[in-house]
């Protein structure tokens, strides 16, 4: 038999009270906050300076890789590059790709 909505809510609150779950939640929030603040501030500043709306829209694409992280992050976790190990190899590869 299923739980009634109030029981589901209490169960959810109980799981969120777990210290590890709360820590991961705060880390996730903190990892996205700087990008949101910088992007919003940059867009407002460019609008005040009279930058064309098309240019402001193109600048907003900077956050697209972060927004689509759920699509490419599992590939980075699953596959390791044959040099420098898993994380260091991907960091090196991405830095080279960004320079190119």
C-alpha positions in Angstrom: 0.0 0.0 0.0 1.3 3.5 -0.9 2.2 6.2 1.6 -0.2 9.1 2.0 1.3 12.5 0.9 2.0 13.7 4.4 4.0 10.5 5.2 6.0 10.9 2.0 6.7 14.5 2.9 7.9 13.5 6.4 10.1 10.7 4.9 11.6 13.2 2.5 12.3 15.7 5.3 13.9 12.9 7.4 16.3 12.0 4.5 17.2 15.7 4.0 18.1 15.9 7.7 20.9 13.4 7.1 24.2 15.2 7.4 25.7 13.7 4.2 22.7 14.5 2.1 22.6 18.1 3.4 26.4 18.5 2.7 26.0 17.3 -0.9 23.0 19.6 -1.4 24.9 22.6 -0.2 27.9 21.7 -2.3 25.7 21.4 -5.4 24.1 24.8 -4.6 27.5 26.4 -4.1 28.9 25.0 -7.3 26.2 26.7 -9.4 25.9 30.0 -7.5 29.1 31.7 -8.8 28.1 31.0 -12.4 24.6 32.4 -11.9 25.8 35.5 -10.1 28.5 36.2 -12.6 26.2 35.6 -15.6 23.4 37.8 -14.2 25.8 40.6 -13.3 27.5 40.5 -16.7 24.2 40.6 -18.6 23.0 43.5 -16.5 26.3 45.4 -17.0 26.2 44.8 -20.7 22.6 46.0 -20.9 23.5 49.2 -19.0 26.4 49.8 -21.4 24.1 49.5 -24.4 25.5 46.3 -25.8 23.2 44.7 -28.5 20.7 42.1 -27.2 22.1 39.5 -29.7 25.5 39.8 -28.2 24.1 39.5 -24.7 22.3 36.4 -25.8 25.5 34.9 -27.2 27.3 35.6 -23.9 24.6 33.7 -22.1 25.7 30.5 -23.9 28.7 30.4 -21.7 26.6 28.6 -19.1 25.3 26.0 -21.5 28.0 23.4 -20.8 27.2 23.7 -17.1 23.5 23.4 -17.7 24.0 20.2 -19.8 26.5 18.7 -17.4 24.2 15.8 -16.6 24.6 14.7 -20.2 28.4 14.6 -20.5 29.5 14.0 -16.8 28.6 10.3 -16.9 31.0 9.8 -19.8 33.8 11.4 -17.9 33.1 9.2 -14.9 32.9 6.0 -16.9 35.8 6.3 -19.3 39.4 7.1 -18.3 41.9 8.4 -20.9 44.9 6.2 -21.3 47.3 8.7 -19.9 47.5 10.6 -16.6 44.7 8.6 -15.0 41.0 9.4 -15.0 40.5 12.9 -13.7 43.8 14.3 -14.6 43.6 12.9 -18.1 40.2 14.5 -18.7 41.3 17.8 -17.2 44.3 17.9 -19.5 42.2 16.9 -22.6 39.6 19.6 -21.8 42.3 22.3 -21.3 43.8 21.4 -24.7 40.3 21.5 -26.3 39.7 24.9 -24.8 42.9 26.3 -26.2 42.1 25.0 -29.7 
